[in-house]
């Protein structure tokens, strides 16, 4: 049997509609063993801000050439520019695509007849309840999605058909938000205007806000004014009075949409538009009898109350633990211990490779809205799939998840993770969180984003402290240890060599004619001579040795007794340097060497002084080298 890999794009503009949609898709995957559905969801709004675009960047994550078809919940993606970008990708890839509730070029449209639905509920208000003065609260009209216009036109159609004059059919432009309805109600009462017979709202959310404002102003619904909505959200049944509205079964609509898409993939479906049925819920807010289900409401209230209580306990526990973490390893453990809060079997946290590898974001080559070429799997399910030998496996971003996980899960939901406007990566769930219906899963993601960013900042702070510490103990010109480095590491190196080897060599090295180099060629060449001497000594010193710039043109080397003639090696290296470089100066070093077997590390300062004295004897006698043992 052929398998189908389906991508689904949506945005949590209306959380309950999206959550219901996801259940329809998950049910389809459960009913069809050959269908794999990958949902790409986000919290993008309609403001067009940089944060909005950071959310919508999740649609750039999937490589559509890896999918057989694309479903788009077009009405939920309210930014027209984002829908246009998706349309261009559909055209470029040639992928079969279906849009739900909003026309998108290149896509088959499946939707209810919004115009007819609002016409029908408005006719009900006029013909069955005698409404003669009506007002309509629109959805967004200027974002390229015709839903708002269709519902407005349905309202106006009904008013014209029933002889309602234009002055008694008021249209108020809104933007789908609950706050819009509240503001309309408050303004109406504040201005002292007579209430219309009915408010016809383009969605339930605005109706809820309007009903709340009117109730606070002392108005009674439906006695003083009737109110209707659109969507039949669960809150419609819980509202008081029960809201009259339009029901479009989003679960079944999206289930059907997958069928349409597969028919289109197989070449069996060629229509541009496919209607889906709706029904008018006539209830208390328009004066009809109640259509509530008391048993259902009691059960829903009890379940929701228990869920919220458990959710907040888990959230508080996880948040407190997350904000204390210092590493991604610690964060992984906390997420895995608290995976219950996500409401699914497995949760996968994938971090951009550039984010994972570089704490300093100034080193990132990617802009704020892109995902890395590779992802790092930071949290894997409930922890059972992590290989101890490879705790943070990497995989190509285009694969979305490692193959073994991808093949086993037929329904996955991807959410973007970002801090302010730059991308962290994404979170993947193999189920639908009950928190999604109440928009509480957004708070979980926010906690995760803040915790991951705190880990980055702690890592960066640790790195910067290391840099400062490194500057504190190292000479800026040569990179060798300085006097602070000597105090911290010199004594310990000497002690370790004596304990391990039984002896140690202390070499005090001074550059000859340093003043002459500076006077004849300038301090730039003087610095070059110092760096050349330092490089020669670095090349000869062993990793366990201690090498420092002791003063302006003086160096100290504490080295193991490896049976070699260190002074001779240095002399030959200096000669090689003078023969192979074209610097105008001649490099020359004087060396004093003391070999010690004394186990008292406090003797080191005296040994350094002795080596310094030997160096000066050598320099003054122009012999090139003298040594003593102590």
Phi, psi and omega in degrees: 000135179293141175262151180237126178254110188248132172259145180227125180253131175206171176221143184279060175288315172237107192298320184289321178298319179292317181298318177296320177302313183298325178296323177296320179291318180295322178297322179295316179297323179292328181277345185229105184295344184259011182244127177245124183243127178243114182265131176245104190241155180203181181245032179294140180249208186245015185275340182070023179281168178298328178291322175302313183293330175295326177289310184294348178300342179299334179289343177275351183294309184284140171275105187296342177291348178269000183245154178274333182198163183230129171253139181229125174273077192303323183291338179277339179267091195277342178281119183298323181297326179290319178295322178296320179296320178295318179301320179295322179292323176299316181293320183292317184274337184072019183288135173300133186219147177230132176253143181253118171074356178214126180297135173225131182306134178087359184243144167288136181258127171240126185195163170281162176279091185301322182294314181293325181296313180289325175302318183292317181288329176290319175302321179299316180296320184283310188278324184264336183239003172074020180294133178236340174239122186226155175228142180242127174265114185277165165273190178297132183253346189243031180246014176084353177262126190281359183308311181300314179295318181299317181289322176297316181294326176296320176299312182292324177303310182297319180297317179296315182300331185255015174073024177281121181293152183306324181292343177256012176233075186282138176246124181244116182286129180224190186224030177079349190277150175303320182297331177299312180298319179298316182295321178298313181297315181296317181294320181300314181289322181296323180280352178070024181285145173297138179291146172289176175287330183205142168256124176255106184266143183286347171205169183294323185301315178294325178297319179299313180298319179296313181298322179295315181295318180294318180297319178296333178274005176090010179274148179247133180248126010261007186300315181271326181198141176269151180223135174230160180231203180200122174134332182054053174295161180299330178295338178296321179285335181272344184291159179232108004283165179298129187284133169281136190200183176253130178257127170231111187296094184295326177300309182288325180300314182285330173299314179296323182299323178294318177302315180298317182296317180294321175299323179291320177300320182277357178082013181268349183235125182231006182286150176272336185221132179231116180284152177231141186289157174226168175219148179267124177266107181263113187220206194293325187290348174248004177099003177275172181290157182296141175240028181280161176241094187306317180297318179296318182294318178299316180296317181295316180297315181298314182296318181293321179297316179293321180298312182298319180299313180292320182299313184292328175297312179295319182296314180299319181295313182292319181299315180299318181288322182297321186286352177263352187288149179243344182224160177293333176297316178295318180299318179304312182301320182291317179297318181293323179292331184250024185299340181302329184295337181281344175071027177215173184288317186224145178231134180236128179250119183244125184249138177306139181300319182291330177290317182293322188274337185230111176293330182273111186290346175291345179271353182288136179270347185264152175281179193289343188250010185252153174267153182290170177292329176233155174246152177250119180284106187264323174235132184232104176057228177261016175100349186283344185261003181279128176278118181304329180283345179217073189294337180232075183292151179249153178207155179298136183302324182297342178274350175071317177208160174304149188305317184298322179287316183300319184289331185276334185256121181266349177225118181224144178241127181252128176239139178286148171238126178209156176245121191055250184242006178250145190283135172265318183157224179206158178249138181238133178237142180263024178198188183246119180289134175297336178294340183298322183297331181257007181063022180279338179295336177297323179292325177298314181297322179297317177299317180298315181300316180294318180296317179295319179294324176297321177299316179299315182292322176295320178296318179295318179297317178299317179297314181294323176298322177296319178296315179296319178297320179296319177295327182296323186255001182240148176286131185293325185283314188257342184080358177282165174300152174249196183296325176293323176294325177298315181295326184275321189241339184295310180300317183293320178298315179300314181297317181297320180294318179296316181294321186272318186257339183088353179201167177208152177248135178245119180246125175252123190238133180231139179279135180275142173057038180296322180296321180296321178298315180295318184291319185279322189243349180101161185291337177297317177287332175298316177296321179297322178294319178297316180294323179296316178297317179299317181296320177299315181293322177299318183294329183272325182294144177276160181303328182274356179281167176242124182232131181218158168271109189283324180206203183303306179232029182241146181227152177232132178235123174252114191228157176287156177272092184263012178082003179257160179267095185298318182298320179293320177299320179294316180301314181296320179296323178294317178299316178300319179298315182295329181279336188252357179244157181253023176294147183288342181267160174253125181276134179213137182234142171251139188229137169240134185234133174236131175251131186232148172237013183285128181277356179273106184294343179288350176285348189302316181301320178293323179293322178296317178299320179295318178295324177298318179296318178298321179298317182292325175299316180297316183296316183289328181273352182053038180267344179092330182189136168224159179209155173222161173247148180232000000 
